[in-house]
Amino acid sequence: MEDLKCCIVSCEKPLDQSYWDNQYLSNTIGWDLGEVSPPIKSYVDTLKDKTIRVLIPGCGNTYEAEYLLEKGFTNVTVIDIAPTLVENLKIKFKDNPNINIVLGDFFEHQGEYDLIIEQTFFCALPPTLRQKYVWKMHQLLAKDGKITGLLFNRTFESGPPFGGSQEEYNLLFQKAFNFQKMEVCQNSATPRAESELFIELQKNNEVLVSLYPFEGITCSGCKNTVSEKYAAIEGVLNVSMSSNFAEVLIVSQNEIDLEILQKEIAYDDKYKITQKI
């Protein structure tokens, strides 16, 4: 029943615009390192092309963007949902034409990027949105684009932050991305030592990544059965269902007809899959 617990946490504490804005208004930002994360700093130092299109979602005070600009990068976009934060960033970077600061919902953002930097964004999202995160990341990345950054390799009693494990991430991202690196981080900031994974995931351009709304599942056992049925369909490479059973992520070699997906779950009248997002 672990999946249901995740849903309860996110439902009791809506992580909406008001929630995050209040964190900045009250300066309750315990996740803020006050500097660029050392593993990301080291990675940026390896990048030669300063014209690549970079996105930092859930950017916070965005020391990473500041470092990119210092190193001469010319096409940096940051997005956050908190108005107070975004206004502060616009003032901070008002004289720099190489950064685009966006107030908005990451899942509604449009664009194409060569690199997306992951720094405490994934862990701030309710676990119910993890499949949607994979779908949106794949959508926003250009051909051969990458997600690079850090994921927690530990659990928390409640969140945010919400933790996870390498095993979970392998199942979540597989087939949609090619794993160039996912390993325990050796140079984390001291407060996060031995609790982070460094990731470098390259978009798999040869697959379709689709997200479908789903109705009717009420337990993990049923979720597993439905996932196994979908995984057995010819051309399907990976299936992952959200922890509240409301969305299913399907990675496939080709377009899967909605009628085929519905037919696989016709054994239970409660189950319904609808047009992909």
N, C-alpha and C positions, 0 to 999 in steps of 0.2 A: 504493500500500500504506500510505498515511498513516493510514487508518482503523485498520488492524491495530496500528500503533505506539501509537495512543491506548489501545487495549485492553491492550497489553503494559505500559504505564506503570501503569495502574490496577491490573492484576493483581499486579505485582511489589510494589506498595506499597498494601496494603489500607487504604482511607480509612474505617475503621470507628470505632466509639466509642472503642476503646482508643487508636487513633492520635491522634485529636483530644484526648482527655483527657491524653495524654502531652505534647502541645504546651503545655498550660496548666500541668501539673505541673512541667515543666522551664522554663517561661516562654520557650518558643521560639515567639514570636508576632510574627515580623517583619512580618506584614501589618497589624499594629495601628498606626493613625495616632496614637492617644492623644487624639483629639478627633473630633468629628463631622465627616464629610467635607464640605467647603465647598459642593459642588453640592447635596447633600441638605439642608444647612442652609438654603441659599437657597430651595430648593423648599418646605420646611416653612414658611418665612416667608410664603409666598403662600397657605397654606391658611387658610380662614376658619372652617370648621366643626370645632370642637375635640372633637366627639362621635363622629367617624367611627371605625370599627373598623380599627385598624392592626395589621398583622403584620410582624415582622422575622424571617425565617428565617435560621438559621446566624448568630445575632445577635452572637456574640463578646462583647466587653466593652460593646457596645451604647451607644456615645455618642449614637447616633441616637435611641434610646429615651429616654435621659436628657434630650436636648434637647427632644423632644416633650413630656415631662412638665413641663419648665421653662416651656414655652410654653402650658401649660394643657390639653393633650390628656388625655382621661379614659378612653380605651379602647385601651390598647396591650398587645399580646401579643408576647412574644419566645420563640423556641424554639431550642434548641441540643442537640446530642447528647452534649456533654462534661459529665459529672457534676461535676467539680471547678469548672468555670466556672459552672454553674447554681447550685451552692451558694453561690458567692461573690456572684452576682447577687441571690440571695434575701436575703442578709445586707445587701447594699448598698441594696436597695429595700424592706426589711422594713416600713417605716412608710408606704409609698405604696400606697393601694388602687387606683390607676389603672393598674397594670401587672400583667399575668399572665405569670409566668415558667414555661416548660414545658421539662422534660427529655424529649426524645423525637426520633424520626425524622420529619423534615418530611414524608416521603412517606406516613406513616401518620396524620398530623395531620388532624383534622376541625374544621371551623368555616366561617365566612363573613365575609369582610373587604371593606371598601371600598377599602383601600389596602394593597399589599404593597411594602415597601421592599427593594430589591435592593442590598446592599452587601457585596461579596466573598463571597457565597454561591454563586452560579452558577459562579464560577471555581474554587471549592474542590471542586466535585463532579467525579468522573471524567467525561470527555467521553461515556462510554457512557450517562449518565443525562440527557442534555440533552433528549431527546424526552419522557422521563418528567417532567422539570421543567416543560415547557410544558403537558402534560396536567394536572399537579397544580395549577399556578398557575391555570389556567382553572377547575378544579374548586373551588378555595378562594375565588375572587373572587365577590362579589355582583354583581348586575346593574349594568353600567356601571362596575364596579370597575377599578382600575388597578394595574399594576406600574410603579413609578417607582424610578429609581436609576441605577446605573453598571455597565457591562460593559467589560472590557478590549478595546481595539482594537489588539492586538498579540499576537505569539506568544511562547511560552517554550520553552526546550529540553526541560524536563520540568516536572512539576507535583506538587502544587499550588503556585502557581496555574496553571490551564490557560487559555490565551488563546483568542482568536477574532477575527473580523472582522465588519464591518458587513454585508458580503455574506452571510456565514454566518448571522448573526442574522436578516436579512431572510427568508431561506429557511426558517428554523426557526420563526419566530413568525407568518409571514404567514397571513392568513385567520382564525386563532384569535384574533388581536388586531388592533385598529385602531391604526395607528401615528400617534400624535399628536406624538411627537418621538423621533428617533434621530439624534443629531448629535455631532460631536466636542466634547468638553467644554472650555469656555474657562476654567473656574475650579477645576480639579482641585487637590488638595493637591500640593505641590511634588514629592514622590517619584513621583507618577503623572502628572505633566504630559505632555500630548500623547499619552497612551496610553489614554484612557478615552472612552467614549461615554456621553452622558446619554440615558436612555430614559424615555419616558412612553407606555406601551402600555395601551390600554383594551380590556377584555374584549369580544369580539364575541358578543353574546347570541343571534345568529341562526343559530349553527352548533353542530354536535355535534363534540366533540373526544374521540377514542377512541384508546386505546393497546392494541395487540395483541401478545402473545408470538409470535415467529416462529422457525422452525427451518429449517436446511438451507443457508443461504447461506454461502459461504466466500470470496467476493471482491467487490470494489467493482463490477466489471462486472455481475455477477449482481444485486447490490443495485440498480443503476441500472435494469436491465431490469424487475425486479419493481415498482419504484417507478413507472416509466412505465406499466406495465399497470394499476396501481391508480389512477393519476392520470387514466386515460382512462375510468374508470367514471363513468357519469352521476351527478351529485350530489356527486362528490368534488372538493374545492377545493384540498387540499394533502396531500402525502404526504412523510413524512420518516422515514428509517430510522436507528436507532442505529448508532454506529460499530462496534459488535461484532456487528451484524446480528441481534440477539436480540429487538428490539422495533420495531414500526412504528407511527408516529403518523399517524392519518388524520383530517383535518378535512373534514366533509361537511355538506351542506344537510339531509340526512335520514339516518335509520338505514340502514346498508348491511348486508344479510344476510350472515352469515358464509359461507354456501354460495356466494354470489357471489364473495367474496374468495378462497375456496379454489379455485373453478373457474378463476379467472384464472391461478393458478400450477400448475394440474394438469399442465402440459407437463413438469414435472420432479418425479419421485416423492419427491425429498428434501425438497421445500418443504412446509411445513405452517404454517398460521396457526390460532391457537386463540382461544377465547372472550376477548373484551376484558377488561382489568383493571377 
